[in-house]
Amino acid sequence: MNSNYQKVPDYEQLWKKFVEGDMYAFRKIYANFYPQLLQFGLIYLNKSEAENLTQDVFLYILQKRNTIKKVKNVKAYLLTSLRNRISAYAKANKIKSVELPNELKIETTENYFVDIIHQLLNKLSPREQEIIRLRYFEELNNKEISKTLNIEYQTVRNTLANAIKKMRILFLQFEFA
């Protein structure tokens, strides 16, 4: 085996170690998932709010590690926790609806085709955008998306299929510069 190969951490094992009190495991989980959760939060909130709620997720799991059940998918659990906090925050602050902004944040905007995909995504409904993002950018499977969004599995499948179909049609109609 190549000695330069770095094994991808098994986050479920790290989670188990963290729950048992291993703070190194917590730091690894935090270092990996904080940026992802923050990006997720920035879709719905300003930077300060997203940072605060993301920190709240990690403070909560740190404080409650002895009472949290076994977690099968750490990423899905953390995303769901953040989404629940965002919903509660929106309700507490009387924000009528927390919707996706007009533009999705994609880091590599220099790429011409990424820009096209970005434009096509913006033509989808907020729910379709969210499901596409969770499926393809966050790499959650349909069952995990269903749990994260608290919607039926079949709804995820149908919405995802419809969103992809819409994007294909939009792509065929797209006028390239």
Secondary structure, 3 states (H helix, E strand, C coil): CCCCCCCCCCHHHHHHHHHCCCHHHHHHHHHHHHHHHHHHHHHHCCHHHHHHHHHHHHHHHHHCCCCCCCCCCHHHHHHHHHHHHHHHHHHHCCCCCCCCCCCCCCCCCCCHHHHHHHHHHCCCCHHHHHHHHHHHHCCCCHHHHHHHHCCCHHHHHHHHHHHHHHHHHHHHHCCCC
